[in-house]
């Protein structure tokens, strides 16, 4: 297996890395001078020894890149000057839409995904990684179930989004966000069964799957034919799945997520399985808001390289 390393840009969002007091000040400064943000980010990614990047939330998002560089090709040219390429983008349209079963909301999701995919295609990125809706509990008198009817309806929308992005030359890959309707083993199996593999792929995330109480290796072995890209991140523990965990999940995740090689993921089994199934996609290293991102990504990359050398 030939390792191709990329990184999700959220890894570079820690306020301390930018010398700001908090995330709000970081966002404000980055959007006031987006070119400066992109230049330092690209330089840092290149320093870590990886060559690909995944666009994510603002300010490292596709719309900010488009506004800064004028076009997908302009952004691609900028990245090439640092020896980098855009390989994917994270799409939150499913996750943050108020009601995915509403026809108007569905059309907005399809339109946004299509525009995003067109930008990715213009800068050479072949994959749109999609987060999934967060699980809602409802109330004791009106519980909310992720049942067959719900999964079928959302899967129909996912299929249509996948068909729309495929029209732009970009594959749609589902991401198992912890706390979402696509994280528990039963949910992963059900959504992948009801989405069309001709249009919808899978982006397993080792940390999110582990926190959902499942072995990432087991999931990979059963669904490897759908995997076109993978997020590599470590974790410890089990997601609480209580009424507050989704509301405060970004703060909570810091207690669970770890750099690759410092948590509970079976990396030997993960690498062996990827090699067994002849995986040829990108290894996306990730650690949300790493205080020392260049060092953290470099250490993660070296860990994977060293482990692959003795495992394969």
FENSULSUL-V290007 format. One record per run of one state. SS is the DSSP state (@ for helix, = for strand, . for the rest). FROM is the first residue (numbers start at 1). TO is the last residue. If there is no record, write none. Layout:
ss:SS from:FROM to:TO
ss:SS from:FROM to:TO
//
This chain:
ss:. from:1 to:4
ss:= from:5 to:8
ss:@ from:9 to:12
ss:. from:13 to:14
ss:@ from:15 to:18
ss:. from:19 to:22
ss:@ from:23 to:32
ss:. from:33 to:33
ss:@ from:34 to:47
ss:. from:48 to:51
ss:= from:52 to:55
ss:. from:56 to:61
ss:@ from:62 to:69
ss:. from:70 to:71
ss:@ from:72 to:80
ss:. from:81 to:84
ss:= from:85 to:91
ss:. from:92 to:92
ss:@ from:93 to:96
ss:. from:97 to:102
ss:@ from:103 to:122
ss:. from:123 to:126
ss:= from:127 to:130
ss:. from:131 to:133
ss:= from:134 to:134
ss:. from:135 to:137
ss:= from:138 to:138
ss:. from:139 to:142
ss:= from:143 to:143
ss:. from:144 to:147
ss:@ from:148 to:166
ss:. from:167 to:170
ss:= from:171 to:175
ss:. from:176 to:179
ss:= from:180 to:180
ss:. from:181 to:184
ss:@ from:185 to:194
ss:. from:195 to:199
ss:= from:200 to:203
ss:. from:204 to:204
ss:= from:205 to:205
ss:@ from:206 to:211
ss:. from:212 to:215
ss:@ from:216 to:226
ss:= from:227 to:227
ss:. from:228 to:228
ss:= from:229 to:232
ss:. from:233 to:233
ss:= from:234 to:235
ss:. from:236 to:248
ss:@ from:249 to:253
ss:. from:254 to:256
ss:= from:257 to:258
ss:. from:259 to:266
ss:@ from:267 to:276
ss:. from:277 to:281
ss:= from:282 to:285
ss:. from:286 to:292
ss:@ from:293 to:311
ss:. from:312 to:312
//
